[in-house]
Amino acid sequence: MIMKDGGSILSGGQNRAGNRSPLRVVRLMTFGLAVMLLAGCAKDTVKTGPDAFASEVYVEPVTNLPRDFLRGMDISSVLSEEESGVVYHDKTGKEASLFLILADAGIDMIRVRVWNDPYDGDGHGYGGGNCDTQRAARIGARAAECGMQTLVDYHYSDFWADPNKQMAPKAWEKLSAAEKADAAYTYTAESLSAIMNAGADVRIVQIGNEINNGMAGETTEGAVLSILKSAARAVRDTASAQGKEIRIAVHFTGVDDRGMIERKAKWLTEGGLDYDIFGVSYYPFWHGSLENLKTVLTQIRTDTGKETMILETSFPYTTQDGDDSGNSAGDTKELGNYYVSVQGQTQAVHDVFAAAAEAGAKGVFYWEGAWIPVPGSSKADRQKLWEACGSGWASSYAGVYDPEDAGRYYGGSSWDNQAFFDHSGNLLPSVDVFKGIRTGTASKADPMSGYCKDPHVQAPAQAESLLANPGFEDEDLSMWEVSFNGAKDPTDRQTKEADAKSGENAFHFWSAQAVDFTVEQTVKVTENGTYVATAALQGGDVGDDADIHLYVRVNGKEAGTDPVQLTGWVNWKEPVVEFDAAAGDDVTVGFLVKCKPGGWGTIDDVVLARK
Ligand code: CA
């Protein structure tokens, strides 16, 4: 065996050669004739439906979108934005109310979160819009004035509730679970009545937000169920007292974990909860494929007989951070299957709507589509507004309630690159997606320009590899040899589509101790020639001194790539080693991973192939 150039290593190859062109052909076939014509001639306007309207973005109508399908948007931060001096501009460039702009864009329902008491003892708001009942009522009333309905999203907390935290409201801290259930009834009934009395056209009430791991400080299923039941009863009683039909939604995230979601649905059914909508969050860059989303939503609808909805989704249009407060997603040009661009945002949102409709779901809500930077020439300027008006995700005042997260990281908008407005408040053409999914658009935009990968094509990597179980899809890992230093094996096979490059499974590592292991597989090659070894890996929190690299050993001689820099979730790195081997050689392909405690990552699709 000869290592080319004394052990030639080609590291940092991000895309396998030849990826782009075959995908493009498949995409063209997917989208049909109009697209084929357009692809070679991007200056022509293509009309995608009989009622298509002129737009700078290309939107195909979603066929068979039900009449009552809801196009929703969460704008919980709007009052704080306005109070900070943010100004929104409509299509013509004129200053306009956000509510009017969204109503004009085809939004049917506004979603607003409600925290019990997002203020400290001196009346300073925690931030994130300082959304309490009174402010939700104002938002709902203004939505109604513009003909839009309201979804009220109760967190049953004084600040953000999600899978990582479900802190009880301050006033409920000393209550037992049973007392919290009573408090949930009283609070929901009073708050909902106030919001409706203010003029909001409330049609959906969400009892709890992303309650995967508990609610209002309770973590046992029994306690959570009793709070849910109490809250649901309050919604029913309030709705009937006001002579209105209001649907009750329960909300989870992590739809990429199909088994978990199905267990939650079963739990609600067996627990006898009275509700109408099983809602999920689906962020395309966090929660797996559209195929999986459709499968799960269809299954839940069949199993429970309830409606399903996507209560949160979003996609960035720019990699730029507008307020010097780091963004949650989209600091790279490609994100999953889409480019981080205006057409990419359009396409990503379109595809979520299409998947939802195909799965028989009843609505999609875009999360915080107008949370743009507040005015200011420096971060310090903006910080003053975040503190005074609650227009950042958290103010320093939230630290007393949420010391671990808000107390340390308080700041501005982590979502300013996912709005439908640029950083100066100008409406983006991507907002046309909401009307476009019904009618289509007439556009000169290249319909492919939103995609960096075809979302409908699965990578064929596994079939190509000379290694056995290269994508860890089989439970049997005996062909992979793992060696580690430390008290406990930091590795396992993980079933989680969102952390897999393809399929559902990947080789995963994490440890609270220093991580130090190798994972490798040896096969005998049967032909003389040049070979390529590569794999996909992602991860983070590995520290500056981490050594993580792909290596190849042929008859005892080893070559490896430079250390791979892991830069966070789904930022897949694909190191490559190229080498020569002869028929009968034992070829070992493996990874060495050495990193600091808390480092994590997944390795997938380990390919060994003849060049
Ligand atoms: Ca930001």
Residues whose N, C-alpha, C, O or C-beta is under 5 A from the ligand:
A	BS01	CA	D321 G322 D323 D324 S325 G326 N327 S413 S414 W415 D416
